[in-house]
Amino acid sequence: MWHEKTKALRKSGKLTVIGITQEQHPDRCRLFARWKGLDWPIMWDPFNMTGTRVVPRYTLIDEHGVVRSLRANPATIEASFLDKVFPAPAQAEPLPKGTGRELIEALQAKKRSRKAAWFRALSDLLWNDGNGDEAMHALEGYAKVKPKDAAAQWRLGVAYRMRHDSGERHDGDFQRALDSWRGGLDLDPGQYIYRRRIQQYGPRLDKPYPFYPWVDDARKALEARGETVPPLLAPLSGAERVAAGRIAAAEGEKEPDPTSSIEAPKGLLHVESAVAWNTPNRRTKGDAARVHVVLRPTGNRVLLWDADAGPVTVWLDLPKGWGTEHRRLTYALKGTDKAEEQVVLDFEVAFPGGKPEGGVIKGYALYYACLDGPGECKYLRHDFQVALPKRP
């Protein structure tokens, strides 16, 4: 709406528009902007340094750098803002000069405080300077000494998720991100930026709306226009696509290997999991969780996925009284003879007749693979289990 209604004002030079996005993944914002033809600059603020509590938020700033309104309206912006002459503040401080990075350096030089080190750590992560571990230690240390600082807890979660999506991931980073986000929300329950980030990866029971239903449409539209489609750095999870609601219990699904007859060599796959619980919410009742599971080769032996032979199949065995939409899941491998590809699945669990505390989900994956390089390929099984962490 703003893009369409302010075109003439921006073209005439009367108005400059800058967008700020709190997206965890800037590539998704880039895809949306290219799809919709947004031609103004968009700044990436994954740590929500602006302190935004809800979106969208419209801020009008005059030529003196003074905020004049937080409730901008495109229908009245000319009369209420652009056509007005605002006096300069009586004692205006000079605006700081330099890039964002230079301002960070100046802050740290001026006051070598823990807060300055915290800002520097956030800066290092945004600029991807290769100081990831040092920056993470600084953020962890700050969150530890400021346990009641909701923003510090939540921003630590953003940093964990950044590392999870990078090539330097540590086991458990996604769960640490979810736990840190929940810590921030518990301290500031009315902060909907914090709540939405958890709901993005959480169960349908808790969702206000589907988060990324537009991605496929955007890709198809750009391809039809002959434009380059920006790649997504982190693949969309099922949780980010589904709509709000409750799951229907799985029925009539046939277990693929009920007698455990398929060969199950150990040490080939590593399983990592994360559990996103529903947030405390007055409009929903009951408990549910979205379970995210990643299977990746361990590197102990060369394991080449054989995508041509078929998808990876996963079977889930839940405790009595628990429900899920599908006990049998499939994952289509994206390429043949790839040793580095990881299988990423997520599913929802509801607890209408069982207690989630201390529960364990058992399961196994069936997959085609070639061991120790190209050659004879086998159909193999890998058993795993997911222990649900303590509910926040």
Sequence and secondary structure as in RCSB ss.txt:
>XXXX:A:sequence
MWHEKTKALRKSGKLTVIGITQEQHPDRCRLFARWKGLDWPIMWDPFNMTGTRVVPRYTLIDEHGVVRSLRANPA
TIEASFLDKVFPAPAQAEPLPKGTGRELIEALQAKKRSRKAAWFRALSDLLWNDGNGDEAMHALEGYAKVKPKDA
AAQWRLGVAYRMRHDSGERHDGDFQRALDSWRGGLDLDPGQYIYRRRIQQYGPRLDKPYPFYPWVDDARKALEAR
GETVPPLLAPLSGAERVAAGRIAAAEGEKEPDPTSSIEAPKGLLHVESAVAWNTPNRRTKGDAARVHVVLRPTGN
RVLLWDADAGPVTVWLDLPKGWGTEHRRLTYALKGTDKAEEQVVLDFEVAFPGGKPEGGVIKGYALYYACLDGPG
ECKYLRHDFQVALPKRP
>XXXX:A:secstr
 HHHHTHHHHHHTS    EEE  S HHHHHHHHHHHT  S EEE TT TT   SS  B EE TTS EEESB  TT
THIIIIIT      TT      S HHHHHHHHHHH   HHHHHHHHHHHHHHT S HHHHHHHHHHHHHH TT H
HHHHHHHHHHHHHHHSTT  TTHHHHHHHHHHHHHHH TT HHHHHHHHHHS GGG SS S TTHHHHHHHHHHT
T      SS   GGGT  SS      S   S TT  S   SSSEEEEEEEEE    TT  S EEEEEEEEEE SS
S EEE GGG  EEEEEE  TT EES SEEEE  SSSSBSS  EEEEEEEE SSS  TT EEEEEEEEEEEETSSS
 EEEEEEEEEEE     
